[in-house]
């Protein structure tokens, strides 16, 4: 495929002064479009009462605003917290193992046995608390 350079004589992108005939054609196209499209009309008194759109069939709410909070969302957030807690527990366990080996402290088996499950539970609780706080803030902003 050959590359053809952009020539101004063939291009529609050249700057030309707009004439009144162009303006008239543009206005006619816009009027034709407005005649075909049915825009929702608000009564004049509705504009004076509030600047926010009314919550009716012509202005549906956001789908998330109508959905009740489900247990599946909480379970999913908890699973993500579990994964994050386990990963954090593994990292902390690796760091503690290096510290215990360098200082010559005997390895505390109980600490290593409890560390990952403890961080996993803390991750679940933290994730659910953060999600609950975020949902309360979002609902407060909508009202």
Buried (B, 14 or more C-beta within 10 A) or exposed (E): EEEEEEEEEEEEEEEEEEEEEEEEEEEEEEEEEEEEEEEEEEEEEEEEEEEEEEEEEEEEEEEEEEEEEEEEEBEEBBEBBBBBBBBBBEEBBEEBBEEBEEEEEEEEEEEBEEBBEBBBEBBBEEBBEEBEEEEEEEEEEEE
